[in-house]
Amino acid sequence: MPNVNLISDRRETFRKNARNARIWFLACGAVAVLALGTTGSLFLAAESKRAEARGLQAQFEKLSPVRDEISKNEDALAVLAPKLTTLTKAREATDRWSEIFKHVSLTLPSGAFLTNVRSDRQSDPSKPVVCEFTGMSLDQNLVGDFMLALQNCPQLEAVSLKYTEEHRAQQGTGLEFTIATQVVGTEEVAAKGSEEKKS
């Protein structure tokens, strides 16, 4: 009967199993360490973000009086905005009329004078204000010269002669005239916008 050494085979199997067990133990340990490290770093990152959020909340609370002041100022501005708009429009209108009268005073022929200046807003707010100059002149040529001068005024447009009529006065006979113009920039823009939307 042959002599077989079974102890050597068992030892080799035992060593192989022990080696595999160590490898698996080391692999499981490495995975556990990696998972623990990842969990720890995520926990630290989350804690850092929480601390940052607490800091931002503290800053937010610290700036509460400034926010209240801004809110009060916005409310005050909302109350003053319509008045500011009205004053701005009034100033623009004053400047516009000052320029018109300055132009008229510089360009009115010496043989003519004005007796009345009248302005009317038309029923349609999208159309400009109509301004009429009524006056007396020695002759028709001076009326034409005055019309040409009004056409050169940048604040006026659509200059037209309404009528001329011979008129007797205590000083003698003269020519009464009325010239109609439109004042540039006096139409309401909001009304124009709404008409464009309708069409």
FENZIGI-V264752 format. One record per residue. RES is the residue in three letters. PHI is phi in radians with two decimals (NA if undefined). PSI is psi in whole degrees, 0 to 359 (* if undefined). Layout:
# FENZIGI-V264752
res=RES phi=PHI psi=PSI
res=RES phi=PHI psi=PSI
This chain:
# FENZIGI-V264752
res=MET phi=NA psi=132
res=PRO phi=-1.25 psi=153
res=ASN phi=-1.72 psi=114
res=VAL phi=-1.94 psi=132
res=ASN phi=-1.68 psi=97
res=LEU phi=-1.43 psi=340
res=ILE phi=-1.19 psi=321
res=SER phi=-1.10 psi=319
res=ASP phi=-1.13 psi=320
res=ARG phi=-1.16 psi=322
res=ARG phi=-1.13 psi=318
res=GLU phi=-1.09 psi=318
res=THR phi=-1.13 psi=318
res=PHE phi=-1.09 psi=316
res=ARG phi=-1.10 psi=319
res=LYS phi=-1.12 psi=316
res=ASN phi=-1.15 psi=320
res=ALA phi=-1.13 psi=319
res=ARG phi=-1.11 psi=315
res=ASN phi=-1.09 psi=320
res=ALA phi=-1.13 psi=321
res=ARG phi=-1.14 psi=318
res=ILE phi=-1.07 psi=314
res=TRP phi=-1.13 psi=322
res=PHE phi=-1.12 psi=315
res=LEU phi=-1.13 psi=320
res=ALA phi=-1.12 psi=314
res=CYS phi=-1.12 psi=322
res=GLY phi=-1.13 psi=319
res=ALA phi=-1.12 psi=317
res=VAL phi=-1.10 psi=320
res=ALA phi=-1.14 psi=317
res=VAL phi=-1.12 psi=317
res=LEU phi=-1.09 psi=316
res=ALA phi=-1.12 psi=318
res=LEU phi=-1.13 psi=318
res=GLY phi=-1.11 psi=317
res=THR phi=-1.10 psi=315
res=THR phi=-1.08 psi=318
res=GLY phi=-1.12 psi=316
res=SER phi=-1.16 psi=322
res=LEU phi=-1.13 psi=320
res=PHE phi=-1.11 psi=316
res=LEU phi=-1.13 psi=320
res=ALA phi=-1.13 psi=318
res=ALA phi=-1.12 psi=319
res=GLU phi=-1.15 psi=322
res=SER phi=-1.10 psi=317
res=LYS phi=-1.15 psi=322
res=ARG phi=-1.10 psi=319
res=ALA phi=-1.13 psi=320
res=GLU phi=-1.12 psi=319
res=ALA phi=-1.11 psi=320
res=ARG phi=-1.11 psi=320
res=GLY phi=-1.11 psi=317
res=LEU phi=-1.16 psi=322
res=GLN phi=-1.11 psi=320
res=ALA phi=-1.13 psi=318
res=GLN phi=-1.11 psi=319
res=PHE phi=-1.04 psi=315
res=GLU phi=-1.16 psi=324
res=LYS phi=-1.16 psi=327
res=LEU phi=-1.51 psi=6
res=SER phi=-0.98 psi=317
res=PRO phi=-1.10 psi=324
res=VAL phi=-1.16 psi=319
res=ARG phi=-1.10 psi=319
res=ASP phi=-1.09 psi=319
res=GLU phi=-1.13 psi=317
res=ILE phi=-1.08 psi=317
res=SER phi=-1.07 psi=317
res=LYS phi=-1.11 psi=317
res=ASN phi=-1.13 psi=321
res=GLU phi=-1.13 psi=321
res=ASP phi=-1.12 psi=317
res=ALA phi=-1.12 psi=321
res=LEU phi=-1.13 psi=321
res=ALA phi=-1.10 psi=325
res=VAL phi=-1.24 psi=321
res=LEU phi=-1.45 psi=342
res=ALA phi=-1.00 psi=314
res=PRO phi=-1.09 psi=322
res=LYS phi=-1.15 psi=319
res=LEU phi=-1.10 psi=319
res=THR phi=-1.10 psi=316
res=THR phi=-1.09 psi=315
res=LEU phi=-1.14 psi=322
res=THR phi=-1.12 psi=315
res=LYS phi=-1.12 psi=320
res=ALA phi=-1.11 psi=319
res=ARG phi=-1.14 psi=317
res=GLU phi=-1.06 psi=317
res=ALA phi=-1.14 psi=319
res=THR phi=-1.08 psi=315
res=ASP phi=-1.09 psi=319
res=ARG phi=-1.07 psi=311
res=TRP phi=-1.20 psi=326
res=SER phi=-1.08 psi=317
res=GLU phi=-1.12 psi=319
res=ILE phi=-1.09 psi=309
res=PHE phi=-1.19 psi=328
res=LYS phi=-1.13 psi=317
res=HIS phi=-1.10 psi=316
res=VAL phi=-1.10 psi=317
res=SER phi=-1.12 psi=329
res=LEU phi=-1.48 psi=337
res=THR phi=-1.96 psi=354
res=LEU phi=-1.16 psi=124
res=PRO phi=-1.04 psi=152
res=SER phi=-1.19 psi=337
res=GLY phi=-1.58 psi=14
res=ALA phi=-2.38 psi=156
res=PHE phi=-2.58 psi=157
res=LEU phi=-1.67 psi=141
res=THR phi=-1.92 psi=340
res=ASN phi=-2.80 psi=140
res=VAL phi=-2.25 psi=126
res=ARG phi=-2.34 psi=139
res=SER phi=-2.18 psi=142
res=ASP phi=-2.36 psi=135
res=ARG phi=-1.45 psi=134
res=GLN phi=-1.29 psi=162
res=SER phi=-1.13 psi=331
res=ASP phi=-1.57 psi=112
res=PRO phi=-1.17 psi=346
res=SER phi=-1.43 psi=357
res=LYS phi=-1.81 psi=149
res=PRO phi=-1.26 psi=165
res=VAL phi=-1.19 psi=138
res=VAL phi=-1.67 psi=130
res=CYS phi=-2.07 psi=129
res=GLU phi=-2.02 psi=132
res=PHE phi=-1.89 psi=118
res=THR phi=-1.95 psi=138
res=GLY phi=-2.87 psi=187
res=MET phi=-2.13 psi=147
res=SER phi=-2.45 psi=156
res=LEU phi=-1.29 psi=326
res=ASP phi=-2.69 psi=175
res=GLN phi=-1.16 psi=327
res=ASN phi=-1.08 psi=322
res=LEU phi=-1.16 psi=326
res=VAL phi=-1.12 psi=316
res=GLY phi=-1.09 psi=319
res=ASP phi=-1.09 psi=319
res=PHE phi=-1.18 psi=322
res=MET phi=-1.09 psi=317
res=LEU phi=-1.07 psi=321
res=ALA phi=-1.14 psi=321
res=LEU phi=-1.17 psi=326
res=GLN phi=-1.16 psi=335
res=ASN phi=-1.47 psi=356
res=CYS phi=-1.41 psi=122
res=PRO phi=-1.14 psi=340
res=GLN phi=-1.51 psi=354
res=LEU phi=-2.09 psi=150
res=GLU phi=-2.56 psi=170
res=ALA phi=0.91 psi=53
res=VAL phi=-1.32 psi=127
res=SER phi=-2.52 psi=150
res=LEU phi=-1.55 psi=121
res=LYS phi=-1.39 psi=311
res=TYR phi=-2.89 psi=159
res=THR phi=-2.30 psi=142
res=GLU phi=-2.61 psi=135
res=GLU phi=-1.21 psi=136
res=HIS phi=-2.39 psi=133
res=ARG phi=-1.66 psi=135
res=ALA phi=-2.30 psi=177
res=GLN phi=-1.10 psi=328
res=GLN phi=-1.41 psi=347
res=GLY phi=2.46 psi=198
res=THR phi=-1.68 psi=136
res=GLY phi=-2.45 psi=177
res=LEU phi=-1.95 psi=114
res=GLU phi=-1.48 psi=139
res=PHE phi=-2.45 psi=156
res=THR phi=-2.35 psi=125
res=ILE phi=-2.00 psi=127
res=ALA phi=-1.77 psi=140
res=THR phi=-2.42 psi=168
res=GLN phi=-2.03 psi=139
res=VAL phi=-1.56 psi=122
res=VAL phi=-1.17 psi=137
res=GLY phi=1.46 psi=9
res=THR phi=-1.71 psi=358
res=GLU phi=-1.34 psi=151
res=GLU phi=-1.48 psi=121
res=VAL phi=-1.19 psi=324
res=ALA phi=-1.06 psi=321
res=ALA phi=-1.13 psi=323
res=LYS phi=-1.11 psi=316
res=GLY phi=-1.08 psi=319
res=SER phi=-1.19 psi=327
res=GLU phi=-1.19 psi=322
res=GLU phi=-1.14 psi=323
res=LYS phi=-1.17 psi=322
res=LYS phi=-1.12 psi=320
res=SER phi=-1.48 psi=*
